[in-house]
Amino acid sequence: MRALEYVYVVGNGHAVKIGKSTTPEARIASLHTASSSTLVTYYVGATNGEGGAIERAAHSLLRPFRLNSEWFSSTPEAAIGAVQEAARSLGVAIIRCDAIRIEAAPTAIHVDPGTPAITRRQRDAPVVHKLNLSVPRGLTGTMLLGFAAAVGVMIAFAIQFLIING
């Protein structure tokens, strides 16, 4: 059995990056460190060792919008749709598993004015955000996901075409 690989979509509001990793939380954290702008994680999908093939196919689908390397002038929805369409066209299951918290969680959460704050130790506070990387137990809906991805890609490309061409 091959190791899990993850395909992710991150962006800064102006561009999106499609990448792959076997340790996406660490990879995305390193992108945050290296980036001069705030990055948002839009999508993380788990696959059984086919992340590289999905990444390459998604890059190919978004080729007209490539800025450089793995960065594209695209909406997050179009990039996610390209990833899902790439997986569908390759016949590879990909399961969304990001369940992200984009902003860092507070170190204290006030439940009620009369109740003391629930505090966490500073070392437990996330530096960037945390990803839930547990792979769902079943593959139910994979076929519907592929169909929805194809429709999503077509709609996203149509919207981008209308935006670009006025």
N, C-alpha and C positions, 0 to 999 in steps of 0.2 A: 504494500500500500504506500502510495506516495504521500509526502508531507503536505500539509495544508499550505496553500499560498493565498495571499489576499491581494485584491485589486482595489485601489483607493482613488477617490477624486477629492482633491483639495483645491481651494481657490482663494483669491484675495479681492473679489468683487470686480476685477477687470479681466482676469484670466483664470483658467483652471488647469490643473495638472492631473494627468492620469498616470499612475504608477503601480508597481507591484512590490510586494515584500513578503517575507515569511514572518516578519515581526513588525506589523504595521504601526503599532503604538509607538515603538522606538523610532521607526522611520519618519512618521509624521511629526514626532517631537523634534527630530533633527532638522526637518524642514522649517519648523517654527523658529528654531534657533538661527538658522541660516538666512531666513527671510527678513527683509527690511520692512515688510508690511504684515499686517495681521492676516493669518490664514484661517480658513474655516474648513473643517472636514465635512464634506457633503455626503460621502458614501464610502463604505468599506464592504466588500463582498468576499466571501470565502469560497475557495474552489479546491478540488483535490489535485493539486500539483500542476494546474494549467494556467496559472496566473500570467506567465510570460506570453503565452499564445493569445490570451484574451487582451492583454495590454497592447500587443502589436496590432491586433485586428481593430481594436478601438481607435488606436492612433491612425490607422489607415482610413477608417470611416470619417475621422475629423481632419484629415490631411488639409482640406481647403482652409481650415481655420488655424493652422499651426503658426505659432509665434516663434518658438524655438524648442528644440529637443522634445520634451514631454509637455510643454505648455501650449494652451490653445485659447484663442479668442472665442470663447463659447460660453453659453449659459451652463450652470451646473446641471440643469435638467437634461440638456443635450448631451453632455459628457456622460452622465449616468446612463442615459438611453443608449449611447454608443457602447458602453461597457456591456450592458445587458444584451444588446443586439449582437455584439461580438461573441459573447458566450453562446447565445442561441444558434448563431450561424456555425459555430464550431461543434455544436452538440454537447456542450459542457455545462454541467449544472453549476450555478453560482448562487450563493445564498447571502442575502443582505444580512449583515451582522454588526452594523455600526452602533446603533442605539446611543448616539453620542450626546455629550453635554458640551456644547460649544464654549460656554463660559466656565471659568474655574468656579468650583463650588465654594460657597462661603465657608469660613472657618467657624462661624457661629450662626445657628439658625434659631431665631426667636419664634417659639411656638405660640405663646400667649403672653400678654403684658404682665400677668401675674406669675408666670412660670419662668424659672431661670433659663438662660440660653443653653442649648445643647451644643457643646463645643467639641471640636476634634483637635487632636494634636497637630501642630503646624507641619510636622513631617508627613502627615497623611493628606494634607491639602494638595490637590493636583496642581502641577506646574502649568500645564496647558489644558488638558482635558483627558478623560479616560474613555476608552472604547470597551464595549462589551463584545468580546471576541468569541463568545461561545457560539458554536455552530448549531443552528436549529436541529431538532431531533429528526425531523422528517423532510422529505422533498416534495410534500404536497403543494401543488400549485406551480410547479416549475414550468409546466407547459403554458399556463396562463401568464406567468411572469415573462416568458419569451415573447408571447403575443403582445402583451402590454408594453414591453420594451421596444418592440418594432414600431408600434403605434406612437409611442413617446418620442422616438427618434425622428419619425416623419413629422410630427407636430412641431418639435423643437427646431428642426431644420427649416420648416416652413416659416416659423416665427422669426428666426434669424435672417432668412432671406428677405422677409418683409421689412425688417428693421434696417438691414444693410441697404436695400434698394429703395427704401422709402415707400 
